[in-house]
Amino acid sequence: MKYYLILLLIPSILFGQNNTNQRINNSPYPFSSQIDSLIVIYDSDFSEDELFTIEILQGQLAKNKPIIYRDIGTGSSIWIEDLKENYNIKTDYNYAGDFIGILSRFESDVNGYILYDNNSISTAISLCGILNAIAITEEQLEDIKDLDIIFLDDARNYTLESLLEEYSDVLNERIIIYQNPNKRLFLADYSVFTESINFFDSLRSDLTTSIFSRMKTHSILLGASEDDEYQTVKKATDNLIITQMADYAVNLSTLTNINTEISQNYHEINFNDFESVHTVCFVMTDGDNIQWLLNWFYTDNRWFGSEKRGQIDIGWTISPALSELAPTVMQKLYTESAHTDEGRDYFIAAPSGLGYIFPEKYTSLESYCYLLNDFMVKSDLNIVNIIGNDESNLTLYPYLIQDAIKGIFYYDYSKYSKLNGQITFYNDKPIICARYNLWGGFESPSTLVEKINNAPKDPYSEEGYSLIPVHNWSYSVDTLIKIVEGFDENINVVAPDEFLNLISSKLSNREENIVELSNYPNPTNHHLTLEFLGYYEEIKAIEIYNIQGQNINIPYSIEPINSYLTKIRFNTEVIEAGTYFISLINTNDITGKTTIIKN
């Protein structure tokens, strides 16, 4: 029996080159080295099993320097031309259909092969990443018999549970690939490149719970659940994992290693100051969906591929993670943004920042927002779109203390327009809630036109503004142009940056002199917690009154949480049942009041 020495290289060693400037501090995305040339292949030239092996090889080679690129059409064809034209990447198309030729050229770059079948795809991908191997079926053994690629292991002998138990110490603790094995031709290269666990199971299974619980804070889940978006994001959020939909992504192990400066074409710092108008901002949804951005977004005439872009202002969401997952793609989208006298494209950060989380459930939100701030700077974004279940200012304030974030566009998960256009200010930055949904089952183009034309025309009232999420799978650029054609002349359609500038200028002073308080549980029996949006040294006095206006003495303690949140805990056992009023006065002599009920 022969024994082979297998080197298990953990990601911190693999990517320990002097490339610190390529990544933000505490970034979850590894980097190897810049690209200078690529072998380009077309999927149509290979069988599915051959493509899978090549995809695994692509991820292995990328650990040192990316060499392989798959052109599958749509966006991938655009990105490779961009690399050739703007980044001086040389390309080699001489391996069309030459499966053995590709393996032969790089046989010395892998330690061997892993056997697998259709029931062990996820295990094979995970093992290949750890063991620096390629995946081979029994049917392919004859094809590679003359190559110097040795047998290493058999994925069919493992369950994901046993693999996790044996290799937990060397698997990536910042990235999970949550991918149905039926989609094996997508994301496998990045799973191998990052040495991440690749799996798919029920959200409620012990395996899923075990994998999620081993991850570090601010880890990334790439892939998609095919059952329940809400439950997927909730479970990930509960484990401090950031969800990034990417189940049909290709070439991430290649694109992530091409660094470039990123900047939008234009940021509007002013606004057209009209009186007696209603101002509208359209924002396309789903920019958190990385595989959509990589594939159809740029080429499909419903979206960025429309030749009619530039006729009106349109807001687009985009994941800040793209600045490190596919920097040249992000810059290409920015470069091709419309900027005409009639209309502009403008990008904002997709939900809910670096990726999809529910902020109210994310217990390390403050450090998450510090990380997000750095990605906002790198991505040249300054507005963040949030989807959540609690719009309270205590939940959103960590976003608004970041220098790079000028405002929030907020949607409630259950119904994006649930808060009916509400606008509030904290730290002098607006939280702007959606007013209408352009989405099947909510508003249609005709009902939206009617409602907007009948809306108040007052730039000094929040009723004078409408943030409108546009469901990307239901409506298109053409739809928006037709809607705008139906608007009255006193409807002002603007891009997100101008929308935020207008609101900040016209409405910000209306929310000053407010002390923000919240309390729970209410009604209360024994103890009550009052949350004050401010530092504890900003509290000047706390007073409690009963319904007759009499001052009541209730024991309390003050607990500073961080620089912007203080909790005051009251012992309500000492008071009788009834209604009470708590007044908190800050050092600026501004008073906040709240009502509590003692059972």
C-alpha positions in Angstrom: 0.0 0.0 0.0 1.3 3.4 -0.9 1.0 6.4 1.5 1.0 10.0 0.4 1.8 13.1 2.4 -1.1 15.5 1.9 -0.5 19.1 2.9 -3.5 20.8 4.5 -3.1 24.4 4.0 -5.4 26.7 5.9 -6.7 29.9 4.2 -4.6 32.3 6.3 -1.4 30.6 4.9 -2.7 30.2 1.4 -3.5 33.8 1.1 -0.7 35.2 3.2 1.0 37.0 0.5 1.7 40.8 0.8 -1.7 41.8 -0.5 -3.1 43.5 2.5 -4.1 46.5 0.4 -6.3 44.3 -1.7 -8.7 43.6 1.2 -10.5 45.6 3.9 -9.4 44.9 7.5 -11.4 41.9 8.8 -12.7 41.1 5.3 -14.1 37.5 5.0 -13.0 37.3 1.3 -9.5 35.8 0.7 -7.1 37.0 -2.0 -4.2 35.2 -3.7 -2.6 37.2 -6.5 -3.4 39.4 -9.4 -4.1 37.9 -12.8 -2.1 38.5 -15.9 -3.4 35.8 -18.3 -6.4 33.4 -18.5 -7.4 30.2 -20.3 -10.9 30.8 -21.5 -13.3 27.9 -22.1 -16.9 27.7 -23.2 -19.3 25.3 -21.3 -20.7 24.0 -24.6 -17.4 22.4 -25.5 -17.4 20.0 -22.5 -19.6 17.4 -20.8 -21.2 18.3 -17.4 -18.8 16.0 -15.6 -15.8 17.5 -17.4 -17.0 21.0 -16.6 -17.3 20.1 -12.9 -13.8 18.8 -12.8 -12.5 21.9 -14.6 -14.5 24.1 -12.1 -12.8 22.3 -9.2 -9.4 22.8 -10.9 -10.2 26.5 -11.4 -10.6 27.0 -7.7 -7.4 25.0 -6.9 -5.3 27.1 -9.3 -6.8 30.3 -8.0 -5.2 29.6 -4.6 -1.9 30.6 -6.2 -3.0 32.6 -9.2 -6.3 32.3 -11.2 -5.7 30.8 -14.6 -9.1 29.5 -15.8 -12.2 31.5 -16.9 -15.6 30.0 -18.0 -17.5 32.0 -20.6 -21.1 30.9 -20.2 -22.6 33.8 -22.0 -24.7 36.7 -20.6 -22.5 38.7 -18.2 -19.6 36.4 -18.2 -18.9 37.3 -21.9 -18.9 41.0 -21.0 -16.5 40.7 -18.0 -13.9 38.7 -20.0 -13.9 41.3 -22.8 -13.6 44.0 -20.1 -10.6 42.2 -18.6 -8.9 42.1 -22.0 -9.7 45.7 -23.0 -9.2 47.5 -19.7 -6.9 45.4 -17.6 -4.5 44.0 -20.1 -5.3 40.4 -19.4 -4.0 38.0 -22.0 -6.4 35.2 -23.1 -5.8 31.7 -24.4 -8.7 29.9 -26.3 -6.7 26.9 -27.4 -8.3 24.4 -25.0 -11.7 24.2 -26.6 -13.1 20.7 -25.8 -9.6 19.5 -24.7 -10.4 18.2 -21.2 -7.3 16.0 -21.0 -5.1 18.8 -22.3 -6.2 21.1 -19.5 -5.6 18.4 -16.8 -2.3 17.5 -18.3 -1.1 21.1 -18.2 -1.9 21.4 -14.5 -1.4 17.9 -13.2 1.5 19.0 -11.1 -0.6 21.7 -9.4 -2.9 19.3 -7.7 -2.2 16.6 -5.1 -4.4 14.0 -6.7 -8.1 13.2 -7.3 -11.2 12.4 -5.2 -13.7 9.9 -6.5 -17.3 10.9 -6.3 -20.8 10.2 -7.6 -24.0 12.1 -7.9 -24.8 11.4 -4.2 -21.5 12.8 -2.9 -21.1 16.0 -4.8 -21.1 18.4 -1.9 -18.7 16.2 0.0 -16.4 16.0 -3.0 -16.3 19.7 -3.4 -15.5 20.2 0.3 -12.8 17.5 0.3 -11.2 18.9 -2.9 -10.8 22.2 -1.3 -9.0 20.8 1.7 -6.9 18.2 0.0 -5.9 20.3 -3.1 -7.6 17.7 -5.4 -9.8 17.5 -8.4 -13.1 15.5 -8.5 -13.3 12.5 -10.8 -16.1 9.9 -11.4 -15.3 6.2 -12.0 -16.3 6.7 -15.6 -13.5 9.3 -16.0 -10.8 7.1 -14.6 -10.0 5.7 -18.1 -9.6 9.2 -19.4 -7.0 10.2 -16.8 -5.1 6.9 -16.6 -2.0 8.3 -18.4 -1.8 11.4 -16.3 0.3 11.7 -13.1 -2.7 12.4 -10.9 -3.0 9.9 -8.0 -6.0 8.7 -6.0 -6.4 10.5 -2.7 -9.8 9.7 -1.2 -13.3 8.6 -2.0 -16.1 11.2 -1.2 -18.6 8.3 -1.2 -17.1 7.1 2.0 -18.0 10.3 3.9 -21.2 11.9 5.1 -21.1 15.7 5.5 -21.3 15.0 9.3 -18.2 12.8 9.2 -16.3 15.2 7.0 -17.1 18.1 9.3 -16.0 16.0 12.3 -12.7 15.0 10.7 -11.7 18.3 9.0 -13.4 21.0 11.1 -10.1 22.5 12.2 -9.0 23.3 8.6 -12.4 24.3 7.0 -12.9 28.0 6.5 -14.7 29.6 9.5 -15.8 32.8 7.6 -17.5 31.4 4.5 -20.2 28.8 4.0 -21.4 27.6 0.5 -25.0 26.6 1.0 -25.8 25.1 -2.4 -28.0 22.4 -3.8 -25.8 19.8 -5.4 -28.0 20.0 -8.5 -26.3 23.3 -9.1 -22.8 21.8 -9.0 -21.5 23.9 -11.9 -21.9 27.1 -9.9 -19.9 28.3 -6.8 -17.9 25.1 -6.6 -14.7 27.0 -7.7 -15.1 29.5 -4.9 -15.8 26.8 -2.4 -12.6 25.1 -3.3 -10.7 28.4 -3.5 -11.8 29.4 0.0 -11.6 25.8 1.5 -15.2 26.2 2.7 -17.8 23.6 3.6 -20.2 23.0 0.7 -23.5 21.6 1.8 -27.2 21.6 1.4 -29.8 20.5 4.0 -32.9 21.5 5.7 -32.6 24.7 7.7 -33.9 22.8 10.8 -31.5 19.9 10.5 -28.8 19.2 13.1 -26.2 19.4 10.3 -27.2 23.0 9.3 -27.4 24.0 13.0 -23.9 22.5 13.6 -22.3 24.2 10.5 -23.9 27.6 11.3 -22.9 27.5 14.9 -19.2 26.9 14.1 -18.8 30.1 12.0 -17.2 33.2 13.3 -18.9 36.6 13.7 -19.7 38.3 10.3 -19.2 35.2 8.3 -20.7 34.9 4.8 -23.2 32.4 3.4 -23.0 32.2 -0.4 -25.7 30.3 -2.2 -29.4 30.2 -1.7 -32.2 28.4 0.2 -34.8 27.0 -2.1 -37.6 26.9 0.5 -38.0 30.0 2.7 -36.0 33.2 2.3 -37.2 34.6 5.6 -36.2 31.6 7.6 -32.8 31.3 5.8 -31.9 35.0 6.6 -33.3 34.7 10.1 -31.3 31.6 10.9 -28.1 33.1 9.4 -28.7 36.3 11.3 -29.2 34.5 14.6 -25.7 33.0 14.0 -24.2 36.3 12.9 -23.9 35.1 9.3 -24.4 37.4 6.4 -26.4 36.0 3.5 -25.4 36.6 -0.1 -27.5 35.0 -2.8 -25.1 33.6 -5.4 -26.4 30.2 -6.4 -25.7 30.6 -10.1 -22.4 32.5 -9.8 -19.4 31.4 -11.9 -15.8 32.5 -11.9 -15.8 34.0 -8.4 -12.4 32.4 -7.6 -11.0 34.3 -10.7 -12.9 37.6 -10.5 -12.2 38.1 -6.8 -8.4 38.3 -7.5 -8.5 41.2 -9.9 -8.2 44.4 -8.0 -9.2 47.8 -9.3 -10.2 51.3 -8.0 -14.0 51.6 -7.8 -16.0 54.8 -8.3 -19.4 55.8 -9.5 -19.7 58.2 -12.4 -21.3 61.0 -10.4 -22.7 61.9 -7.0 -25.2 64.7 -7.0 -24.4 67.1 -4.2 -27.2 69.6 -5.0 -30.8 69.4 -6.1 -33.4 71.2 -8.2 -35.4 73.3 -5.8 -39.0 73.2 -7.0 -42.0 74.4 -5.1 -45.4 72.6 -5.2 -44.1 69.3 -6.5 -44.3 65.7 -5.4 -40.9 64.0 -5.6 -40.5 60.4 -6.6 -37.5 58.0 -6.4 -37.6 54.6 -8.1 -35.3 51.9 -6.8 -34.9 48.5 -8.4 -34.8 45.5 -6.0 -32.6 42.5 -5.7 -29.1 44.0 -6.0 -28.1 41.8 -3.1 -28.4 38.9 -5.5 -24.8 38.5 -6.7 -25.5 35.8 -9.3 -28.1 38.2 -10.9 -25.5 41.0 -11.1 -22.9 38.6 -12.6 -25.2 37.0 -15.2 -28.4 38.6 -16.6 -28.4 42.1 -15.0 -26.1 43.7 -17.5 -27.3 42.0 -20.7 -31.1 41.7 -20.3 -33.1 44.6 -21.8 -35.4 44.6 -18.8 -32.7 46.0 -16.6 -29.2 47.4 -17.2 -29.2 46.1 -20.8 -32.0 48.4 -21.7 -31.1 50.9 -24.5 -33.6 53.3 -22.9 -31.6 53.8 -19.7 -30.8 57.5 -19.3 -34.3 58.7 -20.2 -35.3 58.9 -16.5 -33.6 58.7 -13.2 -33.4 55.2 -11.8 -31.9 53.9 -8.5 -30.3 50.5 -8.5 -29.2 48.4 -5.6 -25.8 46.6 -5.6 -24.0 44.5 -3.0 -20.9 46.3 -1.5 -19.4 42.8 -1.4 -18.9 43.0 -5.1 -16.0 45.3 -4.5 -14.0 42.3 -3.3 -15.9 39.4 -5.0 -15.8 40.9 -8.5 -14.3 44.4 -8.4 -14.0 44.8 -12.2 -17.6 43.8 -12.6 -18.7 46.5 -10.2 -16.5 49.1 -11.9 -17.9 48.1 -15.3 -21.4 48.6 -14.1 -20.5 52.0 -12.7 -18.7 53.0 -15.9 -21.7 52.1 -18.0 -24.2 54.0 -15.8 -26.2 56.6 -17.7 -25.7 60.2 -17.0 -27.7 62.4 -19.4 -29.8 65.6 -19.1 -32.9 63.4 -19.0 -31.8 60.8 -16.5 -29.2 59.1 -14.4 -28.5 55.6 -13.0 -27.4 55.7 -9.4 -26.4 52.8 -7.1 -27.1 52.3 -3.5 -26.1 49.5 -1.1 -28.4 46.5 -1.3 -30.1 45.0 1.7 -29.0 45.2 4.4 -25.5 46.5 3.7 -22.7 44.0 3.2 -25.4 41.3 2.7 -28.9 40.2 3.7 -29.4 40.4 7.5 -32.3 41.4 9.7 -30.7 44.2 11.7 -33.0 44.0 14.7 -31.9 40.3 15.3 -28.2 40.8 14.6 -26.6 41.0 18.0 -23.2 42.3 16.8 -24.8 45.0 14.7 -22.4 47.7 15.8 -19.2 45.9 14.6 -21.1 44.8 11.5 -21.8 48.4 10.7 -18.1 49.4 11.2 -17.2 46.7 8.7 -19.9 47.8 6.3 -18.6 51.4 6.5 -15.3 50.3 5.1 -17.1 48.4 2.3 -19.2 51.4 1.5 -16.1 53.5 1.1 -14.4 50.9 -1.1 -17.6 50.6 -3.2 -18.2 54.3 -3.5 -21.7 54.0 -2.0 -23.3 56.3 0.6 -27.0 55.2 0.9 -27.9 51.8 2.3 -31.2 49.9 1.6 -32.4 47.9 4.6 -35.0 45.2 4.8 -36.1 44.4 8.4 -38.9 43.8 10.8 -38.3 46.7 13.2 -37.7 50.2 12.0 -37.0 51.6 15.5 -34.2 54.1 15.6 -32.4 52.0 18.3 -32.1 49.3 15.7 -30.9 51.5 12.8 -28.7 53.9 14.7 -25.5 51.9 14.3 -25.8 52.4 10.6 -26.3 56.2 11.0 -23.2 56.8 13.1 -21.0 55.6 10.2 -19.2 58.4 8.3 -19.8 56.7 4.9 -23.6 56.3 5.3 -25.6 59.4 4.6 -29.1 57.8 4.9 -31.2 54.7 4.9 -33.9 53.5 2.5 -36.0 51.2 4.7 -38.4 48.4 3.7 -40.4 46.3 6.1 -40.1 42.6 5.3 -43.8 41.8 5.5 -44.7 44.7 3.2 -42.1 47.0 1.9 -44.4 50.0 2.0 -45.9 49.2 5.5 -44.7 52.4 7.0 -46.3 54.5 4.2 -43.4 56.8 3.4 -42.5 57.7 7.0 -39.3 59.8 7.3 -37.3 60.3 10.5 -33.9 61.7 11.3 -31.2 60.5 13.6 -27.7 61.8 13.8 -28.9 64.3 11.2 -29.4 61.5 8.6 -32.7 60.4 7.2 -34.4 57.0 7.4 -36.7 57.1 4.4 -39.4 54.4 4.3 -41.1 53.1 1.1 -44.5 54.6 0.3 -45.7 52.3 -2.5 -44.6 48.9 -3.9 -44.4 48.5 -7.7 -44.9 44.8 -7.4 -47.5 42.2 -8.4 -50.2 42.1 -5.6 -49.5 45.6 -4.5 -49.4 48.5 -7.0 -49.7 48.2 -10.8 -48.4 50.9 -13.1 -51.9 52.4 -13.6 -52.7 52.5 -9.9 -49.3 54.0 -9.1 -49.7 56.7 -11.6 -53.1 57.6 -10.2 -51.9 57.7 -6.6 -48.7 59.7 -7.4 -50.7 62.3 -9.4 -53.1 62.8 -6.5 -50.3 62.9 -3.8 -49.5 66.1 -1.9 -47.3 68.6 -3.7 -45.3 69.8 -0.7 -41.5 69.5 -0.5 -41.6 70.6 3.1 -43.7 67.6 4.2 -42.8 63.9 4.2 -46.1 63.4 2.4 -44.4 65.2 -0.5 -42.0 62.3 -1.2 -42.5 58.8 -2.4 -39.8 56.1 -2.3 -40.9 53.3 -4.6 -39.3 49.9 -4.6 -39.6 48.3 -8.1 -39.7 44.5 -8.1 -37.1 43.6 -10.7 -38.7 40.3 -11.7 -42.0 41.9 -12.3 -41.2 45.3 -14.0 -38.5 46.8 -16.2 -36.9 50.0 -17.3 -39.6 50.3 -20.0 -42.3 50.0 -17.4 -40.8 52.9 -15.4 -40.5 55.1 -18.5 -44.2 54.5 -19.3 -45.2 55.3 -15.7 -43.3 58.6 -15.8 -44.9 59.5 -19.1 -48.3 59.2 -17.2 -47.2 61.6 -14.4 -48.4 65.2 -14.2 -45.9 68.0 -14.8 -45.6 68.7 -11.1 -44.2 65.2 -10.3 -40.4 65.4 -9.9 -38.6 62.0 -10.5 -35.0 62.0 -9.1 -32.2 59.6 -8.5 -31.5 58.3 -4.9 -28.7 60.8 -4.1 -30.8 63.8 -5.1 -33.8 62.4 -3.3 -31.8 62.1 -0.1 -30.3 65.6 -0.6 -33.8 67.1 -1.0 -35.2 65.4 2.1 -32.2 66.3 4.2 -32.5 70.0 3.2 -36.2 70.4 3.4 -37.1 68.2 6.4 -34.1 67.6 8.6 -34.8 70.6 11.0 -38.3 69.3 11.7 -37.0 66.4 13.8 -34.5 68.2 16.0 -35.0 68.5 19.8 -36.2 64.9 20.1 -35.0 62.5 22.8 -35.7 58.9 21.6 -36.9 56.5 24.2 -38.3 53.0 24.1 -39.4 50.6 26.9 -40.1 46.9 27.5 -41.9 44.9 28.7 -45.0 47.2 28.6 -47.3 46.4 30.4 -44.9 45.5 33.2 -45.1 43.6 36.4 -41.8 43.5 38.2 -39.1 45.2 36.1 -39.0 47.6 33.2 -36.1 48.5 30.8 -36.0 52.0 29.3 -33.7 52.4 26.3 -32.2 55.9 25.7 -30.6 56.7 22.3 -27.6 58.4 23.7 -24.6 58.1 26.0 -25.2 57.8 29.7 -23.4 61.0 30.5 -26.0 62.9 28.4 -28.7 62.1 31.0 -29.4 65.1 33.2 -32.5 63.9 35.1 -35.1 61.1 35.1 -38.6 61.7 36.6 -41.6 59.4 37.0 -45.2 60.7 37.4 -48.5 58.9 38.1 -51.7 59.8 36.2 -52.5 62.5 38.8 -49.2 64.2 38.0 -47.6 63.3 41.3 -43.8 62.6 41.3 -43.2 58.9 42.1 -40.0 57.4 43.4 -39.0 54.1 41.6 -35.6 52.6 42.1 -33.5 52.4 38.9 -30.0 51.7 37.7 -28.2 53.1 34.6 -26.4 50.7 32.4 -24.2 52.2 29.6 -24.3 49.8 26.6 -22.1 51.7 24.1 -21.5 55.2 22.8 -25.1 55.6 21.5 -27.2 53.4 23.8 -28.0 53.5 27.5 -30.4 51.2 29.3 -32.2 52.3 32.5 -33.7 49.4 34.5 -36.6 50.2 36.9 -37.9 48.0 39.8 -41.6 48.4 39.2 -42.6 46.0 42.0 -42.7 48.9 44.4 -45.5 50.7 42.6 -49.2 50.0 42.4 -51.1 49.0 39.2 -51.8 51.9 36.9 -50.5 54.3 34.2 -47.2 56.1 34.7 -45.2 58.6 32.7 -41.4 58.6 32.5 -39.6 61.8 31.6 -35.9 61.9 30.6 -34.1 65.2 30.3 -30.7 65.3 28.6 -27.9 67.7 29.1 -29.3 70.0 26.4 -32.5 70.3 28.4 -34.4 68.4 25.8 -37.1 66.1 27.2 -38.2 62.7 26.1 -41.4 61.1 27.5 -42.9 57.6 27.4 -45.9 56.0 29.0 -45.9 52.6 30.9 -48.6 50.5 32.4 -48.1 48.5 35.6 -50.4 45.4 35.9 
